[in-house]
Amino acid sequence: MQINRLFDLIPHQIATYDKEVALAQKLNGTWVTYSSRKLKEIVDNLSLAFLAAGIDKDDKVAIISNNRPEWNFIDLALQQIGAISVPMYPTISADDYKYIFEHAEVKKAFVGDAEIHEKAMEASKGTSIQLVSFDKISGCDYWEDFMATGESGDVALLEEKKEKVSMSDLFTIIYTSGTTGRPKGVMLTHANVIHNLHAVEDRIVVEKGIGKSLSFLPLCHIYERTGSFCFMYMGISIYYAESMESIGDNLKEIQPHIFNTVPRLLEKVYDKIVSKGYELTGVKKSLFFWALNLGLTYEPTKDQGAWYNFQLKMANKIIFSKWREALGGNVVQINSGASALQPRLARVFWAAQIPVCEGYGLTETSPVVSASVCNLQDIRIGMVGKIVKEVEVKIAADGEVLVKGPNVMQGYYKQPDLTAEVIDSEGWFHTGDIGELHEKHFLKITDRKKEMFKTSGGKYIAPQPMENKFKESPLIEQIIVVGENKNYPAALIVPSLTGLADWCKHKDIPYTTDAEMLAKPEIIEKFQKEMDNLNKYFGKWEQVKRFKVLNTQWGIETGELTPTMKLKRKVVHTKFAKEIEELYS
């Protein structure tokens, strides 16, 4: 059947696959599943409940929750009556909640748990916003009770409402987390995201109607949300991870065929694997690092000779097979997006027969602009895939990536001036990313336009690729390269405490407290060696001359990282102004 609105995915899935498991979550140690038909029943009742509550076309309803099936239920139910969802990150502040509530004119908000409810209560003081919770919370309406108000509703009225929803209607306003300033409300239509479903269908190699996916990236981010719509379209069951900490266990029990991730999580997986390699002894340790080094030199598009191919085959049998088992044993595709993937990780995972497919896009592009083709002939290490169909990309004179196509947003909500700044008179969306086109169709992103800076000597520095390279060190969790209008680049380093503990154990250095270890001369000397080794990859004017290792961790809750784990440079510069100044004193 034709998919004209995103909620058409429900009857499409019933007619095409009739899934026993469309969505699933783990509650009290047991996986609770929802079939395609149960999904339709719940969504229809919720749509009728919204109508009974006075929510109608173009009204705004917020969803603030971690991933769970109820998130999808509300999202789809709102779509069916033409209402507009306003997803929000659970981790942002009550002040940000308040700003979005007011700016979007939210009438109702669905909250996941007690902690979110408390912040939403504070943010909604003095307003008529009604709160409904997914967990049972004292003093708050419960979602199932709300749904019950629609169970005897007028089905004919609902069908009438559905018919009035068109492809060009807004279905969501997503407030981008942003690395600076107040978030902007990105307006997306059904047509924007439906384009993406069809555009990436040929990039997903999981068998339709049979595959399983594990979901753990935030649904309030368009990357995971469009991914979920795509999985629904292709009949791939979606299982929600219990938490970020339980991903490893959930992978083993669900044995998914596919999942979406961000590079930082793959880096953590890799670092954990390597740290276990260091714990081995004798022949086992030698074999592990022999296989690892073999994988780090892998070139998917080249025949590296009979001897290399034989060794890699043995490495896959002896070592890499255990890596695949740790991911559940069935993974045929991992999609990586939101920031740059270290090329060495792509090489070693492809060598281990774990295909990692990098893609590129923004909230404003629904999000996919380019996506890797998941085979050895068409994968391009270091690039963010091949431009998807019906999307045009050109590189401006200053290197900025410009995008035009049916996936580009309608604009920023209530901010036509900001919309005009990024979408020009010819319809080109200015991404703010610097990039290159290779072989006409393959895109490479080199940096963010606004993040590049000049030293006092007039040399341009692109910090992102440098930071990505420095994070190859198992001792570096996060790093920011600074030096605008200074005479040399410097850096603040957030250490990987796990990596540091592993190194100390390897060197028989007794580990006391984090603060004491980071003050030891031999530890600082080790960081210096790591920096010296990685500095070699850059020109003399780019090399980090001084650095400071911080006795602190950066996170989403503390404000230094966005929910997709990108650096908030302005925040870091402000919070650590004293430490940065000391690097130039």
C-alpha positions as CSV (number, residue, x, y, z in Angstrom):
1,M,0.0,0.0,0.0
2,Q,1.0,3.6,-0.5
3,I,2.7,5.4,2.4
4,N,1.3,9.0,2.3
5,R,1.5,9.8,6.0
6,L,3.8,8.3,8.6
7,F,0.9,6.7,10.5
8,D,0.2,4.7,7.3
9,L,3.1,2.5,8.4
10,I,0.7,0.7,10.8
11,P,-1.7,-0.7,8.2
12,H,1.2,-1.2,5.8
13,Q,3.0,-3.4,8.4
14,I,-0.2,-5.3,9.1
15,A,-0.9,-5.9,5.4
16,T,2.7,-6.8,4.5
17,Y,4.2,-8.5,7.5
18,D,1.6,-8.8,10.3
19,K,4.4,-8.8,12.9
20,E,4.1,-10.8,16.1
21,V,6.7,-8.4,17.5
22,A,6.5,-4.8,16.2
23,L,7.8,-3.2,19.4
24,A,9.2,-4.7,22.7
25,Q,10.6,-3.5,26.0
26,K,11.9,-5.3,29.1
27,L,9.8,-4.9,32.3
28,N,10.7,-6.6,35.5
29,G,13.1,-9.0,33.7
30,T,10.6,-10.1,31.0
31,W,10.3,-8.8,27.4
32,V,6.8,-7.4,26.8
33,T,5.9,-7.4,23.1
34,Y,3.4,-5.6,21.0
35,S,2.2,-7.0,17.7
36,S,1.3,-4.9,14.6
37,R,-2.4,-5.3,15.4
38,K,-2.0,-4.4,19.1
39,L,0.0,-1.4,18.0
40,K,-3.0,-0.3,15.8
41,E,-5.5,-0.9,18.6
42,I,-3.5,1.2,21.1
43,V,-2.7,4.0,18.7
44,D,-6.4,4.3,17.6
45,N,-7.6,4.4,21.2
46,L,-5.1,7.1,22.0
47,S,-6.1,9.2,19.0
48,L,-9.7,9.0,20.2
49,A,-8.6,10.0,23.7
50,F,-6.8,13.0,22.3
51,L,-9.9,14.1,20.5
52,A,-12.0,13.6,23.6
53,A,-9.5,15.8,25.5
54,G,-9.9,18.6,23.0
55,I,-6.6,18.0,21.2
56,D,-7.0,18.5,17.4
57,K,-5.2,19.3,14.2
58,D,-2.1,21.5,14.6
59,D,-2.2,21.4,18.5
60,K,1.2,20.8,20.1
61,V,1.9,17.9,22.5
62,A,5.3,17.3,24.1
63,I,6.9,13.8,24.6
64,I,9.6,13.7,27.2
65,S,10.8,10.2,27.9
66,N,13.5,7.6,27.5
67,N,12.9,5.1,24.7
68,R,9.9,2.8,25.2
69,P,6.9,1.7,23.1
70,E,4.7,4.3,24.8
71,W,6.8,6.9,23.0
72,N,5.8,5.5,19.6
73,F,2.2,5.1,20.7
74,I,1.8,8.8,21.5
75,D,3.8,9.9,18.4
76,L,1.6,7.9,16.0
77,A,-1.7,8.7,17.8
78,L,-1.0,12.4,17.4
79,Q,-0.1,12.0,13.7
80,Q,-3.5,10.4,13.0
81,I,-5.4,13.5,14.1
82,G,-3.0,16.0,12.6
83,A,-1.6,17.2,15.9
84,I,2.1,18.0,16.2
85,S,4.5,16.3,18.5
86,V,7.2,18.2,20.3
87,P,9.8,15.6,21.4
88,M,12.2,16.8,24.1
89,Y,15.4,15.4,25.6
90,P,14.8,14.1,29.2
91,T,18.2,15.3,30.2
92,I,17.8,19.0,29.5
93,S,17.0,21.5,32.3
94,A,13.6,22.6,33.6
95,D,14.4,26.0,32.2
96,D,14.8,24.5,28.7
97,Y,11.5,22.6,29.2
98,K,9.8,25.9,30.1
99,Y,11.3,27.7,27.0
100,I,10.1,24.9,24.6
101,F,6.7,24.7,26.3
102,E,6.1,28.4,25.8
103,H,7.7,28.7,22.4
104,A,5.8,25.8,20.9
105,E,2.6,26.6,22.8
106,V,2.4,23.0,24.1
107,K,-1.0,22.0,25.4
108,K,-0.2,18.6,26.9
109,A,3.0,16.8,27.9
110,F,3.7,13.1,28.3
111,V,6.5,12.3,30.7
112,G,8.4,9.1,31.2
113,D,9.2,8.9,34.9
114,A,9.2,10.7,38.3
115,E,12.4,12.6,37.7
116,I,11.1,14.0,34.3
117,H,7.7,14.7,35.9
118,E,9.3,16.8,38.6
119,K,11.1,19.0,36.0
120,A,8.0,19.2,33.8
121,M,5.9,20.3,36.8
122,E,8.4,23.1,37.6
123,A,8.5,24.2,33.9
124,S,4.7,24.2,33.5
125,K,3.9,26.3,36.6
126,G,1.5,29.1,35.7
127,T,0.4,27.3,32.5
128,S,-2.6,25.1,31.6
129,I,-0.4,22.3,30.3
130,Q,-1.7,18.9,31.4
131,L,0.9,16.2,32.3
132,V,0.4,12.5,31.7
133,S,3.0,9.9,32.7
134,F,4.2,6.6,31.3
135,D,5.2,5.3,34.8
136,K,2.6,5.3,37.5
137,I,3.3,8.5,39.5
138,S,1.2,9.8,42.4
139,G,-0.8,12.9,41.5
140,C,-0.2,12.5,37.7
141,D,-2.6,11.1,35.1
142,Y,-1.5,7.7,33.9
143,W,-1.3,7.1,30.1
144,E,-3.4,3.9,30.2
145,D,-6.1,5.7,32.1
146,F,-5.9,8.5,29.5
147,M,-6.2,5.9,26.7
148,A,-9.3,4.3,28.3
149,T,-11.2,7.6,27.7
150,G,-10.9,6.9,24.0
151,E,-12.0,3.2,23.9
152,S,-15.6,4.1,23.3
153,G,-14.8,6.9,20.9
154,D,-16.3,7.6,17.5
155,V,-14.2,5.5,15.0
156,A,-15.8,7.1,12.0
157,L,-14.7,10.6,13.3
158,L,-11.1,9.3,13.7
159,E,-11.2,8.0,10.0
160,E,-12.4,11.4,9.0
161,K,-9.5,13.1,10.8
162,K,-7.0,10.8,9.2
163,E,-8.3,11.6,5.8
164,K,-7.7,15.3,6.4
165,V,-4.0,14.8,7.1
166,S,-1.8,15.3,4.1
167,M,1.9,14.6,3.3
168,S,2.7,18.3,3.4
169,D,1.4,18.7,7.0
170,L,3.8,19.1,9.9
171,F,4.0,16.1,12.1
172,T,6.7,17.3,14.5
173,I,8.7,20.3,15.7
174,I,12.1,19.1,17.0
175,Y,14.1,21.6,19.1
176,T,17.7,21.0,18.2
177,S,19.9,20.6,21.3
178,G,22.5,23.0,19.7
179,T,26.1,23.7,20.8
180,T,25.3,27.3,21.5
181,G,22.3,29.4,22.5
182,R,18.6,28.6,22.7
183,P,17.4,25.6,20.7
184,K,15.6,26.2,17.4
185,G,12.4,24.4,16.4
186,V,12.9,22.4,13.2
187,M,9.6,21.9,11.4
188,L,9.3,18.5,9.6
189,T,6.5,17.2,7.5
190,H,5.3,13.6,6.8
191,A,6.8,14.0,3.3
192,N,10.2,15.0,4.6
193,V,10.6,11.8,6.6
194,I,8.8,9.5,4.1
195,H,11.4,10.5,1.5
196,N,14.1,9.3,3.9
197,L,12.3,5.9,4.3
198,H,12.4,5.3,0.6
199,A,15.9,6.8,0.2
200,V,17.6,4.5,2.7
201,E,15.6,1.4,1.9
202,D,18.3,0.1,-0.5
203,R,21.1,0.9,2.1
204,I,19.7,-1.6,4.7
205,V,20.7,-5.2,4.1
206,V,18.5,-6.8,6.8
207,E,15.9,-9.2,5.5
208,K,12.5,-7.5,5.4
209,G,9.8,-8.9,7.8
210,I,12.3,-11.0,9.7
211,G,15.1,-8.9,11.2
212,K,15.4,-7.5,14.7
213,S,16.9,-4.2,15.8
214,L,18.0,-2.9,19.2
215,S,17.2,0.8,19.9
216,F,19.1,2.9,22.4
217,L,19.7,6.3,20.9
218,P,17.2,8.9,22.0
219,L,13.9,8.7,20.0
220,C,13.6,12.5,20.5
221,H,16.5,12.8,18.0
222,I,15.5,12.5,14.4
223,Y,18.3,10.0,13.6
224,E,16.8,7.3,15.8
225,R,13.2,8.3,15.1
226,T,13.5,8.1,11.3
227,G,15.4,4.9,11.8
228,S,12.5,3.5,13.8
229,F,10.0,4.5,11.1
230,C,12.3,2.8,8.5
231,F,12.4,-0.4,10.6
232,M,8.6,-0.3,10.9
233,Y,8.3,0.1,7.1
234,M,10.6,-2.8,6.5
235,G,9.0,-5.1,9.0
236,I,12.0,-5.1,11.4
237,S,11.1,-5.7,15.1
238,I,12.3,-3.0,17.4
239,Y,13.5,-3.9,20.9
240,Y,14.3,-1.1,23.3
241,A,17.4,-1.5,25.4
242,E,16.8,-1.2,29.2
243,S,19.5,1.5,29.5
244,M,22.8,2.6,28.1
245,E,24.5,0.4,30.7
246,S,22.6,-2.7,29.7
247,I,23.3,-2.6,25.9
248,G,25.9,-5.4,26.1
249,D,23.5,-7.7,27.9
250,N,20.6,-6.8,25.7
251,L,22.7,-7.4,22.5
252,K,23.4,-11.0,23.7
253,E,19.8,-11.8,24.6
254,I,18.1,-10.2,21.6
255,Q,20.7,-11.1,19.0
256,P,19.7,-8.2,16.7
257,H,20.6,-7.9,13.0
258,I,20.9,-4.1,13.0
259,F,21.2,-1.1,15.3
260,N,21.9,2.6,15.0
261,T,24.7,4.1,17.1
262,V,27.0,7.1,17.5
263,P,30.8,6.9,17.2
264,R,31.5,7.4,20.9
265,L,29.7,4.2,21.8
266,L,31.6,2.3,19.1
267,E,34.8,3.8,20.6
268,K,33.8,2.5,24.0
269,V,33.1,-1.0,22.6
270,Y,36.5,-1.0,20.9
271,D,38.3,0.3,24.0
272,K,36.7,-2.4,26.1
273,I,37.7,-5.1,23.7
274,V,41.3,-3.9,23.6
275,S,41.4,-3.7,27.4
276,K,40.4,-7.3,27.6
277,G,43.1,-8.1,25.2
278,Y,45.7,-6.6,27.6
279,E,44.4,-8.9,30.3
280,L,45.4,-12.0,28.2
281,T,48.8,-13.6,28.6
282,G,51.2,-15.6,26.5
283,V,50.0,-17.0,23.1
284,K,46.4,-15.7,23.6
285,K,47.6,-12.2,24.0
286,S,49.9,-12.4,21.0
287,L,47.2,-13.8,18.8
288,F,44.8,-11.1,19.9
289,F,47.1,-8.2,19.0
290,W,48.2,-10.0,15.8
291,A,44.5,-10.0,14.7
292,L,43.9,-6.5,15.9
293,N,46.9,-5.1,14.0
294,L,45.8,-7.1,10.9
295,G,42.3,-5.5,11.1
296,L,43.7,-1.9,11.5
297,T,45.3,-2.2,8.1
298,Y,42.2,-3.6,6.3
299,E,41.1,-2.0,3.0
300,P,37.6,-3.2,2.1
301,T,37.8,-2.2,-1.6
302,K,41.3,-3.7,-2.2
303,D,42.6,-7.2,-2.6
304,Q,45.5,-7.2,-0.2
305,G,47.0,-10.5,-1.4
306,A,46.6,-14.2,-0.7
307,W,48.8,-14.2,2.4
308,Y,46.9,-11.2,4.0
309,N,43.6,-12.8,3.1
310,F,44.6,-16.1,4.6
311,Q,45.7,-14.4,7.8
312,L,42.5,-12.4,8.0
313,K,40.4,-15.6,7.5
314,M,42.3,-17.2,10.5
315,A,41.9,-14.0,12.6
316,N,38.2,-14.1,12.0
317,K,38.0,-17.7,13.0
318,I,40.1,-17.4,16.2
319,I,39.6,-13.9,17.4
320,F,37.0,-11.8,15.6
321,S,34.3,-14.5,16.0
322,K,34.3,-13.6,19.7
323,W,33.7,-10.0,18.9
324,R,30.7,-10.9,16.8
325,E,29.4,-13.1,19.6
326,A,29.6,-10.2,22.0
327,L,27.2,-8.3,19.7
328,G,24.8,-11.2,19.7
329,G,26.2,-13.1,16.8
330,N,23.7,-11.9,14.2
331,V,24.7,-8.3,13.4
332,V,24.8,-7.7,9.7
333,Q,24.8,-3.9,9.8
334,I,25.6,-1.1,12.3
335,N,24.7,2.4,11.2
336,S,26.9,5.2,12.7
337,G,26.0,8.8,12.6
338,A,25.7,12.2,14.4
339,S,29.5,12.7,14.4
340,A,32.7,11.5,12.7
341,L,33.7,7.9,13.0
342,Q,37.4,7.1,13.4
343,P,38.6,5.4,10.2
344,R,40.6,2.9,12.1
345,L,37.4,1.7,13.9
346,A,35.6,1.3,10.5
347,R,38.6,-0.7,9.2
348,V,38.9,-3.1,12.1
349,F,35.1,-3.7,12.4
350,W,34.8,-4.4,8.7
351,A,37.8,-6.7,8.9
352,A,36.0,-8.5,11.8
353,Q,32.9,-9.0,9.5
354,I,31.0,-6.4,11.5
355,P,29.9,-3.9,8.8
356,V,29.8,-0.3,10.2
357,C,28.0,2.0,7.8
358,E,28.6,5.7,8.3
359,G,26.0,8.2,7.3
360,Y,25.5,11.9,7.4
361,G,22.6,14.3,8.0
362,L,21.1,16.9,10.2
363,T,17.8,17.4,12.0
364,E,17.0,19.9,9.3
365,T,17.4,17.2,6.6
366,S,15.1,14.6,8.3
367,P,18.1,13.5,8.7
368,V,19.7,11.5,5.9
369,V,21.7,13.2,3.2
370,S,24.2,10.4,2.6
371,A,24.5,6.8,3.8
372,S,27.0,4.0,3.2
373,V,26.2,1.2,0.8
374,C,26.7,-2.0,3.0
375,N,29.1,-4.0,0.8
376,L,32.8,-4.4,0.3
377,Q,32.7,-2.8,-3.2
378,D,30.9,0.4,-2.3
379,I,32.0,1.2,1.3
380,R,34.5,4.1,1.5
381,I,36.4,4.3,4.8
382,G,36.6,7.9,6.0
383,M,33.6,9.0,4.1
384,V,30.0,9.4,5.2
385,G,28.5,7.3,2.4
386,K,26.9,7.9,-0.9
387,I,24.3,10.7,-1.6
388,V,20.8,9.2,-1.3
389,K,18.4,9.5,-4.2
390,E,16.5,12.7,-5.0
391,V,18.9,14.7,-2.8
392,E,21.3,17.1,-4.4
393,V,24.6,18.1,-2.7
394,K,27.1,20.8,-3.9
395,I,30.2,22.2,-2.2
396,A,30.2,26.0,-2.0
397,A,33.3,28.1,-2.8
398,D,34.3,28.2,0.9
399,G,33.9,24.4,1.2
400,E,30.5,24.4,2.9
401,V,28.2,21.5,2.1
402,L,24.9,22.6,0.6
403,V,21.8,20.3,0.4
404,K,18.6,20.5,-1.6
405,G,15.8,17.9,-1.8
406,P,12.5,16.7,-0.4
407,N,14.1,15.9,2.9
408,V,14.9,19.5,3.8
409,M,12.8,21.1,6.6
410,Q,10.1,23.6,6.2
411,G,12.0,26.1,8.4
412,Y,12.5,27.0,12.0
413,Y,9.3,27.5,14.0
414,K,8.4,31.2,14.5
415,Q,11.9,32.2,13.3
416,P,11.7,33.1,9.6
417,D,14.8,35.3,10.0
418,L,16.9,32.2,11.1
419,T,15.3,30.1,8.4
420,A,16.4,32.7,5.7
421,E,20.0,32.5,7.1
422,V,20.3,28.7,6.3
423,I,18.0,28.2,3.3
424,D,18.9,30.5,0.4
425,S,16.6,31.9,-2.3
426,E,17.4,28.9,-4.6
427,G,16.3,26.4,-1.9
428,W,19.8,25.3,-0.9
429,F,20.2,24.4,2.8
430,H,23.5,25.6,4.2
431,T,24.6,22.8,6.6
432,G,27.5,24.6,8.3
433,D,29.7,21.6,7.6
434,I,32.9,21.7,5.5
435,G,33.2,18.8,3.1
436,E,34.3,17.3,-0.2
437,L,32.7,15.2,-2.9
438,H,34.6,12.1,-4.2
439,E,33.8,10.1,-7.3
440,K,30.8,12.5,-7.8
441,H,28.6,10.7,-5.2
442,F,30.6,10.0,-2.1
443,L,30.7,12.7,0.6
444,K,33.5,13.4,3.1
445,I,33.0,15.8,6.0
446,T,36.1,17.5,7.2
447,D,34.9,19.9,9.9
448,R,32.2,22.3,11.1
449,K,32.5,25.7,9.5
450,K,31.9,27.6,12.7
451,E,34.4,25.5,14.7
452,M,37.4,26.2,12.5
453,F,39.6,29.0,13.9
454,K,42.8,31.0,13.0
455,T,45.9,31.2,15.1
456,S,47.6,34.5,15.6
457,G,49.9,33.5,12.8
458,G,47.0,33.4,10.4
459,K,46.9,29.6,10.0
460,Y,43.5,27.8,9.9
461,I,42.9,25.0,12.4
462,A,40.1,22.4,11.9
463,P,39.7,21.0,15.4
464,Q,37.3,18.2,14.8
465,P,39.5,15.8,12.8
466,M,42.3,16.5,15.2
467,E,40.2,15.7,18.2
468,N,38.9,12.6,16.5
469,K,42.5,11.5,16.0
470,F,43.6,12.2,19.5
471,K,40.7,10.1,20.8
472,E,42.3,7.1,19.3
473,S,44.4,7.0,22.5
474,P,42.8,4.6,25.0
475,L,43.7,7.2,27.7
476,I,41.7,10.0,26.2
477,E,37.9,10.1,26.7
478,Q,37.3,13.6,25.4
479,I,39.4,16.5,24.1
480,I,39.0,20.0,22.9
481,V,41.6,21.7,20.7
482,V,41.8,25.5,21.4
483,G,43.9,28.4,20.2
484,E,41.9,31.0,18.4
485,N,44.0,34.1,17.9
486,K,46.8,32.4,20.0
487,N,50.2,31.6,18.7
488,Y,49.8,27.8,18.9
489,P,47.0,25.2,19.4
490,A,46.6,23.7,22.9
491,A,44.1,21.2,24.4
492,L,42.1,20.2,27.4
493,I,41.9,16.5,27.9
494,V,39.3,14.5,29.8
495,P,41.0,11.2,30.7
496,S,39.5,7.8,30.2
497,L,39.7,6.6,33.7
498,T,39.1,3.0,32.6
499,G,42.0,3.3,30.1
500,L,44.2,4.8,32.7
501,A,43.5,2.1,35.2
502,D,44.2,-0.6,32.6
503,W,47.6,1.1,31.7
504,C,48.5,1.4,35.4
505,K,47.7,-2.3,35.9
506,H,49.8,-3.2,32.8
507,K,52.7,-1.2,34.2
508,D,52.3,-2.4,37.8
509,I,51.6,1.1,39.1
510,P,49.3,0.9,42.2
511,Y,46.1,2.9,41.4
512,T,44.9,5.0,44.3
513,T,42.5,7.9,43.6
514,D,41.8,9.5,40.2
515,A,43.1,12.9,41.5
516,E,46.4,11.3,42.8
517,M,47.0,9.3,39.7
518,L,46.5,12.3,37.4
519,A,49.1,14.3,39.4
520,K,51.8,11.7,39.1
521,P,54.7,12.8,36.8
522,E,54.8,9.3,35.1
523,I,51.1,9.6,34.2
524,I,51.6,13.1,32.7
525,E,54.6,11.8,30.9
526,K,52.5,9.0,29.4
527,F,49.9,11.5,28.2
528,Q,52.7,13.5,26.6
529,K,53.9,10.5,24.8
530,E,50.4,9.8,23.5
531,M,50.1,13.4,22.3
532,D,53.5,13.4,20.7
533,N,52.7,10.1,18.8
534,L,49.4,11.5,17.5
535,N,50.7,15.0,16.8
536,K,52.8,13.5,14.0
537,Y,49.7,13.2,11.8
538,F,49.4,17.0,11.6
539,G,51.3,19.9,10.1
540,K,53.7,21.8,12.4
541,W,51.3,24.7,12.7
542,E,48.4,22.3,13.8
543,Q,50.3,20.3,16.4
544,V,49.1,20.7,20.0
545,K,52.0,22.4,21.9
546,R,50.6,22.3,25.4
547,F,47.8,20.4,27.1
548,K,46.1,20.0,30.5
549,V,44.6,16.8,31.8
550,L,41.4,17.6,33.8
551,N,40.3,15.8,36.9
552,T,36.7,15.9,35.8
553,Q,34.4,14.2,33.3
554,W,32.3,15.9,30.7
555,G,28.7,14.8,30.2
556,I,25.2,15.6,29.0
557,E,23.9,16.4,32.4
558,T,26.8,18.7,33.3
559,G,26.3,20.5,30.0
560,E,29.5,20.0,28.1
561,L,28.1,17.5,25.6
562,T,24.9,17.5,23.6
563,P,22.6,14.4,23.9
564,T,24.4,13.0,20.8
565,M,27.7,13.5,22.6
566,K,29.0,16.4,20.5
567,L,31.1,19.0,22.3
568,K,29.4,22.2,23.3
569,R,32.4,24.3,22.7
570,K,31.1,27.6,24.0
571,V,30.1,25.9,27.3
572,V,33.6,24.3,27.6
573,H,35.3,27.5,26.8
574,T,33.3,29.3,29.5
575,K,33.5,26.7,32.2
576,F,37.3,26.1,31.7
577,A,38.4,29.6,30.8
578,K,41.0,29.7,33.6
579,E,42.5,26.4,32.5
580,I,42.7,27.5,28.9
581,E,44.3,30.7,29.9
582,E,46.9,28.8,31.9
583,L,47.9,27.0,28.7
584,Y,49.1,30.3,27.3
585,S,50.5,31.9,30.4
